[in-house]
Amino acid sequence: QVQLVESGGGLVQAGGSLRLSCAASGGTFSPYYMGWFRQAPGKEREFVAALKWSAGSTLYADSVKGRFTLSRDNAKNTVYLQMNSLKSEDTAVYYCAAARGWPLRASNYDYWGQGTQVTVSS
């Protein structure tokens, strides 16, 4: 059974950094895009970034380009989201997910983690 477990969220001051981890288990993830979405209170879930596991290629939302970076550790089956220069508007619950299809659309994702809270204080 596929499981995605996020960790690394927390409270940070504006301008600070956090690194989120997504540990994947129970499947073979090379065909998948591993994506990160976030949802702030009262807002829809939005795409943040995605990584094609096999190729290592990445996609980023315009709002995080240049500040967030995706990477992976194949041996640990873990994807990382390094978040730098954090802003108050980055405050949200961040979700890791796995998709075979086009990664920008949340409906294309087959598996989701439970989410991890990121709070950026101004």
N, C-alpha and C positions, 0 to 999 in steps of 0.2 A: 504494500500500500504506500503510495507516494505521500511523503510528508515534507513540508517546507516550514522551517522554524527560524523566525527572525530574532535577532538580538542586537543590542548596541544602542538602543534608543535612550533618551534621557533629557535632562534639562541643561541647556547651554546658553551662554550669553551671545548676543548678536556679534557677528564677526568670528565666532568660534567654529570648532570643527567637531564632527562625530563620524564614526564609521559604523555603518550597519552591516550585519552579516545575515546571510540566508543559507542555512544548512539544508541541503536536499538529500533525501533518502528514499529508498523503496522503488527506484526506477533507474532507467538509463536516460540521462538528460542531454546527451549530445545532439539529438534532433531538435531540441527546444530552444526557444528564446526564454531567458530568465528576465523577468521584468520587475520593476518597482513602480508602485502606484502610491498615491497618498490621498488622504481624505481629511479635510478640516471640518470642524463642526458647521453644520448647515450648508455644506458645499458638496458637490458631486466628487466622486473618486476621479482623480486625474492621473494621467501618465506622467512618469518622471523620467525613467530611463529603462533601456533593455539591452541585453547582451546575448548575442547568438553564441551558444555554448561551444559549438564545434569550431567556429571561425574566430571567435573572440571579438567580432565586430560589434560596435555599439551605436545606440541611438539615444539622444537626449532631448528632453523638452527644452524649448528656448529659454524658459525661466530658470533653468539650472545649468545651462551650457557654460563651461568655463569655471564652474564652481564644484560640480559633482563629477565623480569619476567612478566608473565601474571596473571591476577586475574579478578574476576567478582563480580558484585554487583547485585544479582537477583532482589532486590527491585527496583533498578533504571534501570534495563535492560541495564547495561553498562559493557563493558569490558575495562580493563586497561592494558596498556603495559608500565611497568616501565623500563626505559632504564638508566643504570648506566655505568660508565667508558666509556663514549662515545668517539668514534674515528672519525677522519675526514672521513674515509671510510663509516661511517654510514650516511653521508649526502645523503638525498634522499627525495622524496615525499613518505609518508607512507599512505597506504590504508588499511582500515578495510573492511572485506568481510565476507559473510556467505555462508557456503557450507553444503550440506547434504552428499556429497561424500568424498572421500579421500582428506584430506586437504592440501596436499603438492603441488597439481597441481592447478594453477590459473584457468584453464579451468573448474574446478569442482565447481567453486563458482557461486552462483546464484545472489547474490546481492553485490554491491560495494558502498563504500562511495566516497566522492569527493576528498579525500586526504588531507593531511596536511604536510607542508614543515618542515623538520628538517635539520638544517644546523649546522655542528660542525666545529668550527674554530680551526686551529692548532696553 
